[in-house]
Amino acid sequence: MRPFRVWKALLGLHRAVVEDVDVEADGTVVVSVRPNARERDRCPHCRRRCAGYDWGEGRRRWRALDLGTTFAYLEAWAPRVRCKRHGVVVAAVPWARHDAGFTRAFEDQVAWLTVHTSKTAVSDVMRIAWRSVGWICQRVAAEAQAQRDLLSGLERIGFDEIAIRKGQRYLTVVVDHDTGKLVWAHPGRDRKTTEKFLDLLGQERLQRIKLVSCDDADWIIRPVTERCPNAIVCLDPFHIVKAATDALDKIRREIWNDARRQGQTQLARELKGARFALWKNPENLTERQQLKLARIQRLNQRLYRAYLLSQQLRQIYRVPADHALVLLEAWLTWARRCRLEPFVKVARRITEQRPMVEAAITNKLSNAAVEQVNTQIRLITRRGFGYHSPWAVIALAMLSLAGLCPPLPGR
């Protein structure tokens, strides 16, 4: 094998010609290369062959994967071409992405490592600045998204928001329920953000959406119902059950405060540690919590009635759909007449949103898959000790949770 072919194999070069190899005084290896005949004078955006414009700023270098402990660079001319669609741009090179100072193999390895470890560790291993890690991830994710249509075939999707920084910094995420993968994320949590996703789908794909799960946020529900004619909105069961649990806890606090003011020390003592006994599922109660619940039943019927209302609402989501709809009607009748104002408000809320509540029951759809993606995004943010830019978080989330992470070079 010829020496230049050895260097080409070592650096993982394709569609390129090695012209020369030089070792500088500090030990850095500089490999002079050029694109082969088929790859010359191409636009980096549309890949069309274009007329030459000038030689640009002369020769430039791209950081390649290290050769053991030695830095390695590729050096080549960077001419500019005139594209009919994109104007005057620097010609594409087969070994690097557009506007990158690193080779494609280098960036793929950085992206893979970033998905599996922290940015600080990646910057130490690869010997680059931690800001460069974020920019590399954004370039790799953008190229992967351009090559793969994540929005094709969507029929059942889920919307949710997640906080990524203090100061009301949120991301809106969309997950495909059929694959469980993240398909879209964008900074913000308002109607404009939802409209951006719907605009990306286009009119034909909007008509294919059948089910949409979300919470009761108007900035999600209204645009979806207006622009997705065949979509059925399913209200996430978690938020309904949480509303009942909050109502139960509000009643517990009211009774506890009244007992303290009236000097009923025994009742106040019994209620002080009863929160978790009231919140937990009956099958998960410890023996001590079961005894506390029995004492509450004996001491305060009002609180025990609130407990039964909360547990009955949970049970609706655990039985078959036909039985669940009958239970829902019975629960609403009971809650309206229970003389417990917090549960009356919950019943009024469910009545107003009843079509969406029943849709979640009949289609057995919740936001569990979306919450699982949110948990992994929180882990990504925590592993990187926070990010200044939401786009860095989005790039890492798309690489990790949308199946866009490239393989290691040569694998």
C-alpha positions as CSV (number, residue, x, y, z in Angstrom):
1,M,0.0,0.0,0.0
2,R,1.3,3.4,-0.9
3,P,2.2,5.9,1.9
4,F,-0.5,8.3,1.0
5,R,-3.1,5.6,1.0
6,V,-2.1,4.7,4.5
7,W,-2.8,8.3,5.6
8,K,-6.1,8.3,3.8
9,A,-7.1,5.1,5.7
10,L,-5.8,6.4,9.0
11,L,-7.8,9.6,8.7
12,G,-10.9,7.9,7.3
13,L,-11.0,10.0,4.2
14,H,-13.4,9.3,1.3
15,R,-13.7,11.0,-2.1
16,A,-10.5,12.9,-1.4
17,V,-6.8,12.8,-2.6
18,V,-3.9,13.1,-0.2
19,E,-1.2,15.3,-1.7
20,D,1.4,15.6,1.0
21,V,2.1,15.0,4.7
22,D,4.1,17.4,6.9
23,V,5.2,17.3,10.6
24,E,5.6,20.7,12.1
25,A,8.1,21.7,14.8
26,D,5.7,21.1,17.7
27,G,4.9,17.6,16.4
28,T,1.5,18.5,14.7
29,V,0.8,16.4,11.6
30,V,-0.6,18.4,8.7
31,V,-2.0,16.4,5.8
32,S,-2.6,18.3,2.5
33,V,-5.6,17.1,0.7
34,R,-8.0,18.0,-2.1
35,P,-11.4,16.8,-3.2
36,N,-11.5,14.3,-6.1
37,A,-12.8,15.4,-9.4
38,R,-16.4,14.6,-8.7
39,E,-16.5,16.6,-5.5
40,R,-15.0,19.8,-6.7
41,D,-16.9,23.1,-7.1
42,R,-20.1,22.0,-5.4
43,C,-22.5,24.1,-3.3
44,P,-22.4,23.1,0.3
45,H,-26.2,23.5,0.6
46,C,-27.7,21.9,-2.5
47,R,-24.6,19.9,-3.6
48,R,-24.9,21.1,-7.2
49,R,-21.8,21.7,-9.3
50,C,-21.3,25.5,-9.7
51,A,-19.1,27.9,-11.5
52,G,-16.0,29.0,-9.6
53,Y,-15.9,32.5,-8.1
54,D,-12.5,33.0,-6.5
55,W,-10.0,31.2,-4.3
56,G,-11.6,32.6,-1.1
57,E,-9.2,33.3,1.8
58,G,-6.6,30.8,0.6
59,R,-5.7,27.5,2.3
60,R,-7.4,26.5,5.6
61,R,-7.2,23.7,8.1
62,W,-9.7,21.3,9.6
63,R,-9.0,19.5,12.9
64,A,-9.0,15.7,12.5
65,L,-9.0,12.9,15.0
66,D,-5.8,12.8,17.0
67,L,-3.2,10.3,15.9
68,G,-2.5,8.8,19.4
69,T,-1.4,11.8,21.4
70,T,-0.6,14.0,18.3
71,F,-2.7,16.7,16.9
72,A,-3.7,16.1,13.2
73,Y,-5.0,18.6,10.7
74,L,-6.2,18.5,7.1
75,E,-5.1,21.4,4.9
76,A,-6.7,22.3,1.6
77,W,-7.7,25.2,-0.6
78,A,-11.1,26.7,0.2
79,P,-12.3,28.3,-3.0
80,R,-15.7,30.0,-3.4
81,V,-18.3,29.1,-6.0
82,R,-21.4,31.0,-7.3
83,C,-24.6,29.0,-6.8
84,K,-27.7,30.1,-8.7
85,R,-29.8,29.4,-5.6
86,H,-27.5,30.3,-2.7
87,G,-25.2,32.9,-4.2
88,V,-21.5,33.0,-3.5
89,V,-20.5,30.4,-0.9
90,V,-17.4,28.5,0.1
91,A,-17.2,25.2,-1.9
92,A,-18.2,22.0,-0.1
93,V,-15.5,19.5,0.9
94,P,-16.2,15.8,1.4
95,W,-14.3,15.5,4.7
96,A,-16.1,18.3,6.7
97,R,-19.5,19.9,7.2
98,H,-20.1,23.5,6.0
99,D,-18.8,26.2,8.3
100,A,-17.0,23.6,10.4
101,G,-13.4,23.8,11.6
102,F,-13.4,20.0,12.3
103,T,-13.6,16.9,10.1
104,R,-16.8,15.0,9.8
105,A,-15.3,12.0,11.7
106,F,-14.1,14.3,14.5
107,E,-17.6,15.9,14.9
108,D,-19.4,12.5,14.8
109,Q,-17.2,11.2,17.6
110,V,-17.8,14.4,19.7
111,A,-21.6,14.1,19.2
112,W,-21.5,10.4,20.2
113,L,-19.5,11.1,23.3
114,T,-21.7,14.1,24.3
115,V,-24.8,11.9,24.1
116,H,-23.2,9.4,26.6
117,T,-21.3,11.8,28.9
118,S,-20.9,15.4,30.0
119,K,-19.7,18.2,27.8
120,T,-16.9,18.9,30.2
121,A,-15.6,15.4,29.9
122,V,-15.9,15.5,26.1
123,S,-14.0,18.8,25.9
124,D,-11.2,17.3,28.0
125,V,-11.0,14.0,26.0
126,M,-11.2,15.7,22.6
127,R,-9.1,18.8,23.7
128,I,-11.6,21.4,22.5
129,A,-13.5,24.2,24.1
130,W,-16.8,23.3,25.7
131,R,-18.6,25.8,23.6
132,S,-17.3,24.0,20.5
133,V,-19.0,20.9,21.8
134,G,-22.3,22.6,21.7
135,W,-21.8,24.0,18.2
136,I,-20.7,20.6,16.9
137,C,-23.8,19.0,18.4
138,Q,-26.0,21.6,16.7
139,R,-24.4,21.0,13.3
140,V,-24.6,17.2,13.5
141,A,-28.2,17.3,14.7
142,A,-29.2,19.8,12.0
143,E,-27.6,17.7,9.2
144,A,-29.3,14.5,10.5
145,Q,-32.7,16.2,10.7
146,A,-32.2,17.5,7.1
147,Q,-31.5,14.0,5.9
148,R,-34.4,12.3,7.8
149,D,-38.0,13.4,7.9
150,L,-39.1,13.0,11.5
151,L,-42.5,14.4,10.8
152,S,-43.6,11.7,8.3
153,G,-46.3,9.2,9.3
154,L,-47.4,11.0,12.4
155,E,-50.8,10.0,13.6
156,R,-50.7,10.0,17.4
157,I,-48.6,12.7,19.1
158,G,-48.2,14.3,22.5
159,F,-47.4,17.9,23.5
160,D,-45.8,19.1,26.7
161,E,-43.5,21.8,28.0
162,I,-40.4,21.5,30.2
163,A,-38.4,24.1,32.1
164,I,-34.7,24.1,31.2
165,R,-33.5,27.1,33.1
166,K,-34.6,29.5,35.9
167,G,-36.6,32.5,34.8
168,Q,-39.4,30.8,32.9
169,R,-37.2,29.3,30.2
170,Y,-39.2,26.5,28.6
171,L,-39.1,24.1,25.7
172,T,-42.2,22.8,23.9
173,V,-41.6,19.1,23.0
174,V,-43.6,16.9,20.6
175,V,-43.4,13.1,20.9
176,D,-44.6,10.4,18.5
177,H,-46.7,7.9,20.6
178,D,-46.2,5.1,18.1
179,T,-42.4,5.2,18.3
180,G,-41.9,6.9,21.6
181,K,-39.3,9.2,20.0
182,L,-38.9,13.0,20.2
183,V,-39.8,14.5,16.8
184,W,-39.7,18.2,17.5
185,A,-38.6,20.7,20.2
186,H,-38.5,24.5,20.2
187,P,-38.0,27.3,22.8
188,G,-41.2,28.8,24.3
189,R,-44.6,27.6,25.5
190,D,-47.2,29.7,23.8
191,R,-49.6,29.6,20.8
192,K,-46.9,30.8,18.4
193,T,-44.7,27.9,19.3
194,T,-47.5,25.4,18.7
195,E,-48.3,27.1,15.4
196,K,-44.7,26.7,14.3
197,F,-44.9,23.0,14.6
198,L,-48.3,22.9,12.8
199,D,-46.8,25.0,10.0
200,L,-44.0,22.5,9.6
201,L,-46.4,19.6,9.3
202,G,-48.3,21.2,6.4
203,Q,-52.0,20.8,5.5
204,E,-51.8,17.3,4.2
205,R,-50.0,15.9,7.3
206,L,-52.3,17.9,9.6
207,Q,-55.3,15.9,8.2
208,R,-53.5,12.6,9.1
209,I,-53.3,13.4,12.8
210,K,-55.8,11.3,14.7
211,L,-55.0,11.6,18.4
212,V,-53.2,14.4,20.4
213,S,-52.5,14.1,24.1
214,C,-51.7,17.1,26.2
215,D,-52.6,18.9,29.4
216,D,-55.4,21.5,29.5
217,A,-53.3,24.4,28.2
218,D,-55.3,26.6,25.7
219,W,-52.1,27.4,23.8
220,I,-52.0,23.7,22.7
221,I,-55.6,22.7,22.5
222,R,-57.0,25.7,20.5
223,P,-54.5,25.6,17.6
224,V,-54.7,21.8,17.4
225,T,-58.5,21.8,17.2
226,E,-58.6,24.6,14.7
227,R,-56.0,23.2,12.3
228,C,-56.2,19.4,12.7
229,P,-59.7,18.6,11.5
230,N,-59.5,14.8,12.2
231,A,-57.6,15.0,15.5
232,I,-59.2,14.0,18.8
233,V,-57.6,15.8,21.8
234,C,-57.0,13.5,24.8
235,L,-56.6,15.2,28.2
236,D,-53.7,13.6,30.1
237,P,-55.1,11.6,33.0
238,F,-52.3,12.7,35.3
239,H,-53.6,16.2,35.4
240,I,-57.1,15.1,36.3
241,V,-56.0,12.8,39.1
242,K,-53.6,15.5,40.3
243,A,-56.5,18.0,40.5
244,A,-58.4,15.5,42.7
245,T,-55.3,14.9,44.9
246,D,-54.8,18.7,45.3
247,A,-58.5,19.0,46.3
248,L,-58.0,16.2,48.9
249,D,-54.9,17.9,50.4
250,K,-56.7,21.3,50.5
251,I,-59.5,19.7,52.6
252,R,-57.0,18.0,54.8
253,R,-55.2,21.3,55.5
254,E,-58.5,23.1,56.2
255,I,-59.6,20.4,58.7
256,W,-56.2,20.4,60.4
257,N,-56.2,24.2,60.8
258,D,-59.8,24.2,62.1
259,A,-58.9,21.4,64.6
260,R,-55.9,23.5,65.9
261,R,-58.0,26.6,66.3
262,Q,-60.7,24.8,68.1
263,G,-58.4,23.0,70.4
264,Q,-59.1,19.5,69.1
265,T,-55.5,18.3,69.7
266,Q,-56.2,14.6,69.1
267,L,-57.7,15.2,65.6
268,A,-54.9,17.6,64.7
269,R,-52.3,15.0,65.9
270,E,-53.9,12.3,63.7
271,L,-54.0,14.5,60.6
272,K,-50.4,15.8,61.0
273,G,-48.8,12.8,59.4
274,A,-51.7,11.6,57.3
275,R,-50.8,13.2,54.0
276,F,-49.0,10.3,52.5
277,A,-51.6,7.8,53.8
278,L,-54.2,9.8,51.9
279,W,-52.1,10.2,48.8
280,K,-50.9,6.6,48.3
281,N,-52.7,3.9,46.5
282,P,-54.5,1.5,48.9
283,E,-52.5,-1.5,47.8
284,N,-49.2,0.3,48.6
285,L,-50.1,1.4,52.2
286,T,-48.0,0.2,55.0
287,E,-49.7,-1.3,58.1
288,R,-49.1,1.9,60.0
289,Q,-50.7,4.0,57.3
290,Q,-53.7,1.6,57.1
291,L,-54.3,2.1,60.8
292,K,-54.0,5.9,60.4
293,L,-56.6,5.8,57.6
294,A,-58.9,3.7,59.8
295,R,-58.6,6.3,62.5
296,I,-59.4,9.1,60.1
297,Q,-62.5,7.2,59.0
298,R,-63.6,7.1,62.6
299,L,-62.7,10.7,63.6
300,N,-63.6,12.8,60.5
301,Q,-66.1,11.6,57.9
302,R,-65.7,14.7,55.8
303,L,-62.0,14.0,55.1
304,Y,-62.7,10.3,54.6
305,R,-65.3,11.2,52.0
306,A,-62.8,13.3,50.2
307,Y,-60.4,10.4,50.3
308,L,-63.0,8.1,48.7
309,L,-63.7,10.6,46.0
310,S,-60.0,10.9,45.1
311,Q,-59.5,7.1,45.0
312,Q,-62.7,6.6,43.0
313,L,-61.4,9.0,40.3
314,R,-58.2,7.1,40.1
315,Q,-60.1,3.9,39.7
316,I,-61.8,5.2,36.5
317,Y,-58.5,5.0,34.6
318,R,-57.8,1.4,35.7
319,V,-61.0,-0.4,34.4
320,P,-62.1,-1.1,30.8
321,A,-63.4,1.9,28.8
322,D,-67.1,1.0,28.9
323,H,-67.1,0.5,32.7
324,A,-64.9,3.7,33.1
325,L,-67.4,5.9,31.3
326,V,-70.2,4.7,33.6
327,L,-68.0,5.2,36.7
328,L,-67.2,8.7,35.4
329,E,-70.8,9.7,35.2
330,A,-71.4,8.3,38.7
331,W,-68.4,10.1,40.1
332,L,-69.5,13.4,38.6
333,T,-72.9,13.0,40.2
334,W,-71.4,12.2,43.5
335,A,-68.8,15.0,43.4
336,R,-71.4,17.7,42.5
337,R,-73.5,16.8,45.6
338,C,-70.6,16.0,48.0
339,R,-70.7,19.5,49.7
340,L,-66.9,19.6,49.4
341,E,-66.2,22.8,47.5
342,P,-62.7,21.7,46.1
343,F,-64.2,18.6,44.6
344,V,-67.2,20.5,43.3
345,K,-64.7,22.6,41.3
346,V,-62.9,19.5,40.1
347,A,-66.3,18.1,38.9
348,R,-67.1,21.4,37.1
349,R,-63.7,21.3,35.4
350,I,-64.1,17.7,34.2
351,T,-67.6,18.5,33.0
352,E,-66.3,21.4,30.9
353,Q,-63.5,19.2,29.5
354,R,-65.5,16.0,29.4
355,P,-65.1,15.1,25.7
356,M,-61.3,15.3,26.0
357,V,-61.4,13.3,29.3
358,E,-63.5,10.6,27.7
359,A,-61.3,10.5,24.6
360,A,-58.3,9.7,26.8
361,I,-60.3,6.9,28.5
362,T,-61.6,5.3,25.3
363,N,-58.3,5.6,23.4
364,K,-56.2,4.7,26.5
365,L,-53.8,7.6,25.7
366,S,-51.8,9.6,28.2
367,N,-48.8,11.8,28.2
368,A,-46.6,9.1,29.8
369,A,-44.3,8.8,26.8
370,V,-43.9,12.6,26.7
371,E,-43.1,12.7,30.4
372,Q,-40.5,10.0,29.9
373,V,-38.8,12.1,27.3
374,N,-39.0,15.1,29.6
375,T,-37.3,13.2,32.3
376,Q,-34.4,12.3,29.9
377,I,-34.1,16.0,28.8
378,R,-33.8,16.9,32.5
379,L,-31.1,14.3,32.8
380,I,-29.3,15.7,29.8
381,T,-29.4,19.2,31.3
382,R,-28.3,18.0,34.7
383,R,-25.4,16.0,33.2
384,G,-24.1,19.1,31.5
385,F,-24.6,21.2,34.6
386,G,-27.0,23.5,32.7
387,Y,-26.8,25.2,29.3
388,H,-26.8,28.9,28.4
389,S,-28.5,28.3,25.0
390,P,-31.8,26.4,24.6
391,W,-30.6,25.3,21.1
392,A,-27.7,23.3,22.7
393,V,-30.3,21.4,24.8
394,I,-32.5,20.8,21.8
395,A,-29.5,19.5,19.7
396,L,-28.5,17.1,22.4
397,A,-32.2,16.0,22.9
398,M,-32.6,15.4,19.2
399,L,-29.4,13.4,19.1
400,S,-30.3,11.3,22.2
401,L,-34.1,10.9,21.9
402,A,-34.9,11.2,18.2
403,G,-32.5,8.5,17.0
404,L,-30.1,11.0,15.3
405,C,-26.9,10.1,17.1
406,P,-24.3,9.1,14.6
407,P,-22.2,6.0,15.1
408,L,-18.6,6.2,16.1
409,P,-16.2,6.7,13.1
410,G,-15.4,3.5,11.3
411,R,-18.1,1.5,13.3
